[in-house]
């Protein structure tokens, strides 16, 4: 019985570590894109002499 409990604990830890790594990688890829996109860039008016 102890081997089964140990196996369950190890699998839970692996799943938790996988989830943490997955969400941290998503946060790293989403944050720079969100900071670089602005209203001016979306409509092409970010240049000072766009008219």
C-alpha positions, 0 to 999 in steps of 0.5 A: 500500500505504501508504494501505491501512495508514494506513486500517487504523490509523485504523479500529483507532484509531476502534474503540479510542476507541469501545470506551473511550468505551463502557466509560467511559460504562457505568462512570459509569452503573453506579457511582452505582447500585451505591453507592446500593443497600443491603441496608436499602433493598432490604428497606425497613428503611433507616428508623430507625423502620420497625417 
